[in-house]
Amino acid sequence: MASPFVEVAVDDRVVKVTNPDRVYFPARGETKLDLVEYYLAVGDGIVNALRERPCMMHRFPTGVTGEKVHQKRLPGGAPDWVETVEVFFPRWKRTADELCVTERAQVIWAVQMSTVELHPWNSRRDHVEQPDEWRIDLDPGETCPWSRVQRVAGVVHEVLDELGAVGWPKTSGGTGLHVYVRVPPAHGFADVRRAALAFAREVERRAPDDVTTTWWRKDRDPSKLFIDYNQNARDHTIAAAYSVRGNPIGTVSTPVRWDEVDDCEPDDFTIASVPGRYAALGDLHAGIDDAVFDLAPLLEWADRDG
């Protein structure tokens, strides 16, 4: 028997969504169609976050309590208007055509393919090997409280201000916080990672009781916050701004203002609450492309630190 479906109009496209009533998020009972409607509600924001970036799809064919599929290669049967970019994986000596979003309908097609989370590279298809996004990942240890994440975010903001860099914070959709900084695509992944490590070490120097840059998890104090500079390495991805996360309450990696960080809680932002927030505030990351920071000072710090 054929699967039930609905047809969803997205700009000048029509996307067939099968099994629209399948429950994806059990806490409140949101369905696959609810997920489609969420991504339509934040459409310009999610496209802005993904635009022309290789994108990994985290798929949950039976909902978020079932199997999770990490999909690098675009699934077969995609319409000809779904765009891709070829990326090379040296470890396996092969290439893959990854999803490369340029319009809202492509996001909705990904949802039709059971995608919940969208994880883009920090580079774009015109310069895949040169990142244009420096990512500061505040990753709390197992016993690190949210209050510590909030406190460290304040130090991050302080150091960015001193550098003359504009940081664009967002919740991770989990227990952490991300801050993105737009940079010119003038360096390779190794240099961007070096710059990120130099920045992390400076934050650690200023907040040694709260922060660690120790790489091996087994060697870290679990009550501290790890600044995961390795998220700037090649082929490492983080959930995009406005990406839903694969958990029962459907949290969202949500852009926030700096003045909101001290008062917000990660679970405040879900597919139920974010559409109304987006309608009221718009895309808080809309101006990110207009605030480009040169990594030269951080690379000097990296050389200094050795």
Secondary structure, DSSP 4 states (H G I P E B T S, - for coil): -PPPEEEEEETTEEEEEESTT-EEETTTTEEHHHHHHHHHHTHHHHHHHHTT-EEEEEE-TT-TTS--EEE-SPPTT--TTS-EEEEEETTTTEEEEEEE--SHHHHHHHHHTTEEEEEE-SS-GGGTTS-SEEEEEEEE-TT--HHHHHHHHHHHHHHHHHHTPPPEEEE-SSS-EEEEEE--S-S-HHHHHHHHHHHHHHHHHH-TTTEE--SSGGGS-TTSEEE-GGGGSTT---PPTT-B-SSTT-BB--B--GGGTTT--GGG-BTTTHHHHHHHH--TTTTGGG-B---HHHHHHHHHH-
